[in-house]
């Protein structure tokens, strides 16, 4: 049963109630025609009748068209609660439909209505004053909505019409989306004044927009800061627009210089500039700067709109505090779920979240945003103030980031270094903590505001190992390269290096070696073989390395990538090429020789291998009875049950080799001997290992090719390969490998793969790869540990469902994702300890250089 007209609650008056009073005046124009207020009234009345008098929740897919305007006005006229959704984004609209279950969905089609009446009466409890629901983002269809009353809409429309001096002769062309509160306020205020709307979705960079502007006799248009950037590009200052009366700017702060310039341009051409301030939570507008003051007070938001009032909450010593607004246009409150639609006013005063102060002239100035702060090194940084600092220095920049990284995006590549340097110096931050970027186009929301989340993603992408920056982070000069080098050390090791520091001296190991080499290759080109023990101050690019089409990649990096692919491919039965894990044992010995300095750095390196492995295996053991606590403790070979899985033998073997070596090398006499006889010590260790290999020392056990004492000789030969400095050294290591491998596995293919790996690290220091190949190999090598850890759980279901090829690819991708997740989880801790760690490393190893290593 529907409500009788007499049973309807009395609604507050609204400007849409009697549009017919404006008669034959033009209400809206398009490129194809116009509609008068009388005609608009007839169309609105017809649709309102179809909607009925029982209040329902009506979703309108917004667009700058006559049909969408009719739907919006008709729903308001009928007293319904209107939910505006983007008309050009079906996914956003569907999010709102799923979240709020509207009773009616209206879309404006080509000369017809798409009227989806989902039920003839509402299932919602709608507050009598609830008139409009807008997304807080203005464009994304966020389920969090602003609840606006009829009084809110009426108050703000009348206020805007008053300070703009709107008359029926005014004619505004639409430049913003209808569902965005700023764009909707243009519509509401002009309907309130009986003025006209020129409806279009054309951009200001489109010549047809300006043809329509002139043909329609438009008198105004609205813009966000980005709109004015576009106006600069199309030569707006040279345009002849005789009917233009004023421009409005809101939706974000425009640089004072640009405000002043447009005010002066308007003074020359006979139009005004209104700088305004608002939020969806205040229906639209809260303040405006009278045009007479834009030239002298361009930094100000001006005075409250008629009917509004500001206060400054808890001002500091400079008079700055949170800006609080009160007025009839302050929202009822937020809605985050359908039951919130029944609520009345839950907000009395609007705490804007903006920090403001009152100038000597009695005008309000925004000086920052409470939610736009980051705190690196404990330094509180206001990103909005930082953007103003850049603007004052002539740099158009957008700032984003978090406590770990400050991102400065500029529009011109030649401003990247200037912006980075300016910000770092002004804030007293290390250059490594500031990333300057120049994306092809600054990411923006559909309402024109900067998309800070997209900017952070862009900066993260260009800083990810294995990807090429879209734009160089710094220009190719020596100072820029050194700054980028230091940034790489901070990102990877959490240490701010000095010129005398080396990668090894700062605690670098085989796990961070690949990531660091990728970063440095992007900065200086192909790396020298001994870059890891070369002082940072001596790492410099050459023109030749930058021009090469190939990258001379460390052989151990290539072997790590190839070996892990061989391992996973063999397990998935894509091929039968065992031996990858034993080749990695040799690579582990090779890297041990290059990165061990002393007991403390060795302990840290062991922890970086053991801790994530133990954590992962513990999780696996919790739900898979093939693994036990002995697996998680990396002691399965000693304490495990006979039926326990041996999949992680490789990690057990490496850890159980490294721990005794660390203890032995912690003995000062042994450490001195190793430094004096860098090749003799490992080759003697290899000889001792071969005594076990050939059963001279009988330590026979189950899984003999997987136990640390059985494979130690392979590790020691890799160690010896790294210490080999002459032809005869390399020949001796090769001869020992050729003599020891046959018969060890009773599998010729496996023996040949391990032998090939050993001979490569002995004789071939680097392998040339095409740059594209390097971009594939390096990330796989970097993630080899995580691929190995996770692939035992990933490949079985993928192989069953999709075959071995998909199982291999999926295992690699999951491992890379696991590495990335681990890095992100640990980065904050590493970075917070970076400065003290760097200084402590230098205290332990003053002047550490290549010869000392």
Secondary structure, 3 states (H helix, E strand, C coil): CCCCHHHCCCCCCCCCCCHHHHCCCEEEEECCEEEEHHHHHHHHHHHHHHHCCCCCEEEEEECCCHHHHHHHHHHHHCCCEEEEEECCCHHHHHHHHHHHCCCEEEEECCCCEEEEECCCCCCCCCCCCEEEEEECCCCCCCCCEEEEEHHHHHHHHHHHHHHHCCCCCCEEECCCCCCCHHHHHHHHHHHHHCCEEECCCCCCCCHHHHHHHHHHCCCEEEECHHHHHHHHHCCHHHCCCCCCCEEEECCCCCCHHHHHHHHHHHHHHCCEEEEEEECHHHCCEEEEECHHHCCCCCCCCEEECCCCEEEEECCCCCCCEEEEEECCCCCCEEECCHHHHHCCCCCCCEEEEEEEEECCCCCEEEEEECCCEECHHHCCEEHHHHHHHHHHCCCCEEEEECCCCEEEEECCHHHHHHHHHHHHHHHCCCHHHEEEECCCCCCECCCCCECHHHHHHHHHHHCCCCCCCCCCCCCCCHHHHHHHHHHHHHHHHCCCCCCCCCCCCCCCCHHHHHHHHHHHHHHHCCCCCCHHHCCHHHCCCCHHHHHCCEEEEEHHHHHHHHHHHHHHHHHCCCCCCCCHHHHHHHHHHHHHHHHCCCHHHHHHHHHHHHHHHHHHHHHHHHHCCCCCHHHHCCCHHHHCCCCCCCCCHHHHHHHHHHHHHHHHHCCHHHHHHHHHCCCHHHHHHHHHHHHHHCCCCCCCCCCHHHCHHHHHHHHHHHHHHHHCCCHHHHHHHHHHHHHHHCCCCCCHHHHHHHHHHHHHHHHCCEEEEEHHHHHHHHHHHHCHHHHHHHHHHHHHHHHHHHCHHHHHHHHHHHHHHHHHHHHHHHHHHHHHHHHHHHHHHHHHCCCCCCCCC
